[in-house]
Amino acid sequence: MIQSEFLIDMPLTNLGVDGDDTTGVLARFKDELERRLGQEQTIIVFAIGINDSQISPKTGKFRTPPELFTQNIHDLINKARSYTDKIFFVGLTPTEDNKVDPIPWLPEMSYRDGCVQQFNNILKSVCADERVPFLDVYPKFKKRNVSDLLIDGLHPNGKGHKIIFDMVLSHIGDISEGKWKKFN
């Protein structure tokens, strides 16, 4: 349950899978969501895309080509709209290239901040086209010392998660108070 100063009390299910990308989310979206639908108001929060931005230093190819990533985001929005109009996306966080280029746990691939920013911009653009709210985390992290917000050059630490949590909670608070913004 989420409980906060916004007096939100609702069930929350994290359907994230380590290492997943938009193609994986699309493949399991309907089944995962339908198993969990209840009587409560359904709000779908997507926080996806950084794994899609992985790039092979040898070939220069992305894990998910930008064109496919764009289409996957459109498809996720369309699938989500069949369940609710309360959908929003959380943007990507910056990376520290010196720690994840190459990725220590996947040395044939890299995260590069320029690539992450490119995919974040795609997310922002698709959300604008689809008139879906987009919470742009990237500049909030960049205003600070990014290394103070990440555990390993990629994953947010407690401080980083707090920034994201506050942004998401504020948006959900607006929803629960009937101030849902169709587009920001």
N, C-alpha and C positions, 0 to 999 in steps of 0.2 A: 504494500500500500504506500502511496505517496501521501505524505502529510506535510504541510508547510504553512507558512504565514498566509497563503492564499486559501487555506482551509479546503484543500483538495483531498478527497478521500476516495481513491479509485484503484481498482486492481491494475497492475502493470506487469506485462510479460515481455521479457527481452528475448527476441527470437534470433539474436545474433549468433553466428557460428564463426569461430576463429578461422581466419584466412579466407573467408567467403568473399565473393564478388557479386556484381549485379546479376550475372547469368545464373549463379547459384540461388540467389534470392528469388529470382523469377521462377525458377524450377520448383521451388517449394512453397511459394507464397500462398496460393489458394489453400492447400492442405493445412499448412501451419495456422493460418488465420481462422479457417472454419472450425478447427478443433477447439479454438479458444473463444469464439464468439459467445457472448452471454446476453443478459438483459441490459447490461450497462451501455452507456454511450461509448461508441468505438472511435478512438483517435489513433491514427496510424502515424508514427514518427519514424521516418527513414533516416538512418545514419549509416550511409554506405558510400563506397566509392574509392577510398584510399587504396584498397588492394587492387582495384582495377587499374590504378595509375602506376603500378609496378612496371619497370622497364628492364629489358635485357641489355646489359652493357655491351654484349657481343654483337647483337643483331640490331639494337636500337628499336625493337618492337615492344609495344606495350602488351601487358597481359591481356587487356581488353582494348582493342582499337577504339579511338575516340568516337568513331561513327557508330560502332556497336554499343558503346557506353551510352551515347545520346539516345539511341533507340530503346535500350533497356530501361532508362529512366522514364521515357514516355510510356513504355509498356507497364512499368510498375505503377505509375500514376493512374493509368486507365484501369488496371486491375483493382487498385485500391478504391477508386471511385465507385465501383460496383458494390462496395460495402459501406462507405461513408464519404461525406464531403469534407470531413475534418482530417486533413492530411497535411503534413509539412515535412520538410527536409532539414536536417542539421548538416551544415557544411563541413568540409574537411579541415583538419588541423595541419599546420606546417610541419616539416620534418627538419632534422639536423643531418644534412648530407654526409658529414664526416663520420656519422655513426651507422648509417643505413645504406651507404653506397660503396660496396655491395651490402646486401642484407646479411647479417651474421648467421641467421638461421636458414637462409636460402641464398647461398652465395652466387648462384647463377642469375639472380635478379637484384635490382636496386630500387630504392625509393629516392627520388630527387625532388627537392622542393619545387623546382620549376614545373615538373610534371604534375605534382599534387595541385599546384595553383591552376594549371591548365584544366584539370578535371574538376576542380572546385568551380571554375568559371563556367564550365559546361553545365554543371548542376544548377548554378545560379541562372543561367540562360534558359534552360529547359523549364525550370520553375516559373520564370517570368512568362515564357510562352504559354505554359499551362495554367497560369494564374494560381499557383500553389505557393504558400509562404515558404521562404528560405531563410534559415537562421545562419548568417554568415559568421562562422567561428574564426575563420582564418585571420581576418584583420585584428580581432580581439587578442589572439595569441601573438601576432606580430608587433602589437603595441608594447609587449613585454619582452623580457628575455626568454626566448622560446626554450632554451635549455633548462630553465627553472620550472617549466610546465610539462616536460616530457621525461619519462622514465629512461628510455633507451634510444632516443632520437626519433621515435615514432609514436609510441603509446602515451597518452596523457597520464600524468601522475595525479595525486589528490588535488593539487592546485589547478591543474588543467581541467580535470573533471568538474571541479567546482564552477569554473567559468561556463562550461557547457551546461551543467545542471541548472545554473541560474537562468541561462537563456531559455532553455526548454521549459523550465518551471514557470517562468514569466508568461510564456506563450500559452501553456496549458491553463494557467490561471486566467488568462483572458478568455479562453474557451469556456471554462466553467462558469465565468461571470457573464456569459452571453455576449462577449465582445469578440467573437471569432472574426479574425481578419481573413477574408478570402484571399487576399493578396496584399503583400506589404511593399 
